[in-house]
Amino acid sequence: MRDAAGRTDDTGATVTETVGSTRSPASPADYRLLLPDGWFRVRIDPEGRTRSIDALVDRKFEGVDNAPHLKRQLRDELLAQATAAYQDGGIELYLSFQQAGPLTIPASLLVTLVRPAPGTAQPDPAELARRLSVGMDAEATVVELAAGTTVRVRRVTGRPGTPAPAGAPGSADEVLPSVTVDYQLPVPGTAAHLLLTFSTPLLQIADAMVELFDAVAGSLTWLDGAATHE
């Protein structure tokens, strides 16, 4: 099934999203991200949220008929994650159901389009990194990705004073300490920034997970209006 933007719904394959309805001729129409197998897109808009999550839960429990409580619990958790992501201004949410033997590797990616307030402009990457590092227990750096100069912020969230990002793994009543990595980069030809927020509660393999996040963020490419995608 394909959604209105032409993306394959509830898959971890090539993904695109419209980055803005008002754009200059030099600005992209969409973006593309490459995600590993086992990552799934969850629609977070109110119109498609429930149907998307029901399809994902049914897929997760395919062939399992004796776990209605676990199935209902997962559905409730995913609905809470998707609702929080939408309320936080997200435009896309991806969840990892990658398997390592019998274990699931939990992680999330929330994509947000950040527009400056009227009459203001986004700071340049170096200044943005400086601002984000002030008063935060975080590592903020400026890195060069294929899609442009990016501010990368790595931090631990889910602790007192550092809430987990919207859409992060975990239930509403279970706050999990998580490694969170943000990638914020300008959308060419516009005043907006695209923000990718990755999170995982697997602190014990945080460096390996961050390498995966870096690879996914590094796959970001901009698409013009004539580009086609599957």
N, C-alpha and C positions, 0 to 999 in steps of 0.2 A: 504494500500500500504506500502511496506517496502523498505527502501533505501538500498544502497550497503552494509552498515555495519550491516544490520539486524535489525535496529530499526524501530518501527512503526512511519511513517512519520506524522508530524503535530498532535501529541497527547501529553498529559501531563502525560502519564503513565511511567513505568519503562524505563530508558534511558541509553544507553551506548555509549562510544566513544573510538576509538583506541587512546592510549596515546603516541604511538611512534612506528615507524617501526623498529628501531634499539634498541634492548633491551637485557638485560642479562637474563639467565634462571630464576632469582629470581624476575624479574620485571613483572608487570601486563600487560596483553594484552589490557584490557579495564577497564572502570569504570561504575558504576551504580549509578544513582540518582533517588530518588523518589520525584515527584512533585505533588502538589494538583490538583484536578480536576479544569479545567478552564485554565491551563497553556498549551501552545502549542509550539511545536518546529518549528522554521522557518529555512529553509535551507538558508545559507548565501553565499554559493559558487556561482560564476557567472552562472554556468550551471543550477543549480536548483532553484535559488533564485526567479525568476519571477513566475514560476509554483507553488512553495510552497506558496507564498504570495497570488496569485490569489485564490488558494484553501481555504486558511484561510479567506480571505475577503468574498468569496462566502458563506462560512459557517456562518460567522458573520451576513451577511445580508440575510440569507435564509428566504424566505417568505416576504421580504421587497422589493417592486418594485418601490416605489415612492421617493427614496433617492439616485439618481445617483451621485449627487455632494458629499454627505457624503461618499459614497462608494469609489469614485475616490480619495477623500482626504485621507481616511484611507489607501488605497493602496499606494499612494505616500509616506505617512509617514512611512509605514512599509518598503517600498523599501529603503528609506533613512536610516532607522535604520539598516537594514540588510547589506547594502553596507558599512556603517561606521563600523559595527562590523567586517566585513571581512577585511577591510583595516587596522583595528587595530590589526589584528593577531588572531581574534577569530576563534574558530573551531565549536562552537555551540551557538545558541541564542534561548532563550525561552522567551515568552511573556505571561503575565497574562491577560486573559479576564474573570477572576472570576467576578461573579455578586453578589452584595449585594443589594437585591431588584432591583430597576430600574437602579442602578449605577454599572459601571464597576470599578474594583479595578486595576489600572494600576501598573505594575511592570515588571521588566525584569531580566534575568539572562544571562550573557555572560560568556562562558567558554573559557579560553585561555591556551595554553600550552606554558610555559615560559622556554626557554632554555638559559643557560649561554653563554656568548661570548666565542669563542675558547680560550683555555688557562686559563680560569677562572673557579671558582666554586661558587655555590650559598652559601651565608652565612648561618650559623645555624639560627634556628628560633628566638632565643633571639636577636641576632645581627641584623637580618632582621627587627624585630619589632622596635628596637632602631633606625635604619636608617630611617624607614618609618615614625616615629613619629617626627623626627627632622625637624623643620621648617614647620610642617603641623599642621593645626587645626584639629587634628584627634586623635582618641583613638585607639592605637595599643596594642594588647595583644597577648600572646601566650596561646592557648587553646588546649586541647586534644580531638580529635574526634576519632571515630571508625577507620577512615582511616589513622590516624597518627597525629603527632604534627603539629599544624596549626597556622599561623600568621593571626590574625583577625584584620581588620582595619575598623573602623566606622567613617564616615565623612559626611559633608554636601557639596554637589557639585552643579553645575549650577549657581554659583555666580561668580563675577569678580575674576579672578585668580584661580578658581577651576572649570574648565569645567566639564560638565556631562560626564560620561563614554560613550564609543561607545555602541550603541544599547539601550540606556536608553529611556524611554517613552518621547514623545514630538516631535514636528515637527522641521525641520531645522531652522526655523525662530522664534521659540518659545523656549527659554531656561528656563526650569523649575527648581527651587531649589529642590533638591532631597536628600534623605538620601541614601547613598551608603555604602555597606558593602562588603569588599573583604575578601576572605579566600584563603590563599596561603599555599600549603603544598607540600612536596617533593613526587615525584613519586618513589616508592620503586625500588631500583636496577638501577636507572638512575640518571643523573645529572639535570634532568628537574624538574620543579615545575608545578603543576596544579593550576590555578587561577580561582576562582569563583567570579564574580562581580555581586552583586544584587543591584538594584536601584528602588526607588519608589518616586514619587513626593508628596506622602501623608504625609506631615510633621506632620499633626495633629494627626495621628495615627502611628507615626514612631516606637514607642516601640513595638506595636503589630506586625507591619510588620517585624521588626528585629527579633522578636521571630520566625516568620515563616521562615525567611531566615536562622536562626540558625538551625531550624529543618531540612530544606532541605540539608544544608551543612553537618549536622550530619548524614544524610542518605547515604552519599557517601561511597561506598565500592569498592574495587579493585577486578577485575575478572582475573583469569588466562586464558590461551589459551583454556582450556578444558571446560570453563564455557559456559552454554547456557542461553539464555534469550528470552523473548517473544518480 
